[in-house]
Amino acid sequence: MEYDNNKLTNAKLRGHREIITEDVKKGYEPMGFIPVSFGPSGKTLAGDLIFKEIVH
C-alpha cells in the first residue's frame, strides 16, 4: 500500500479497506502491516499488508 503523501503535513493511506474486505471474503485474516518505504523525515510512505489464511 502506498500513502498519499503531503510533504508539509501527513500521509494518508487509501484503498486498504477494500483490499482487506476482499481478502477476508477469500478466507484470509488481516494480521498487520510492515512499513517498506520512508520519507526523509522518517514518515512511512508505503507498506505491505500481512494476511494469514484461515484454515477450517
Buried (B, 14 or more C-beta within 10 A) or exposed (E): BBBEBEEEEEBEBEEBEEEBEEBEEEEBEBEEBEBEEEEEEEBBBBBEBEBEEEEE
